[in-house]
Amino acid sequence: SYQIICEKYPSFRERSENVDLVVEISLQPW
């Protein structure tokens, strides 16, 4: 989930411009 991603990548919210990463993660089965 989004919270888990933020925990793994503390700077994830600061890198919200990285759309490719968001799309790739959202396409994961988990």
C-alpha positions as CSV (number, residue, x, y, z in Angstrom):
1,S,0.0,0.0,0.0
2,Y,1.0,3.6,-0.1
3,Q,2.0,3.7,3.5
4,I,4.3,0.7,3.0
5,I,5.9,2.5,0.1
6,C,6.5,5.6,2.2
7,E,8.1,3.4,4.9
8,K,10.4,1.7,2.5
9,Y,11.2,5.0,0.7
10,P,11.1,7.9,3.1
11,S,11.7,10.3,0.2
12,F,8.9,8.8,-1.9
13,R,6.4,11.6,-1.1
14,E,9.1,14.2,-2.0
15,R,9.7,12.4,-5.3
16,S,6.0,12.5,-6.3
17,E,7.2,13.8,-9.7
18,N,8.5,10.4,-10.5
19,V,5.3,9.2,-12.3
20,D,7.0,6.2,-13.8
21,L,7.8,4.8,-10.4
22,V,4.2,5.4,-9.2
23,V,2.8,3.6,-12.3
24,E,5.2,0.7,-11.9
25,I,4.3,0.3,-8.3
26,S,0.5,0.6,-8.9
27,L,0.8,-2.2,-11.5
28,Q,2.4,-4.6,-9.0
29,P,0.1,-7.5,-8.0
30,W,0.6,-6.8,-4.3
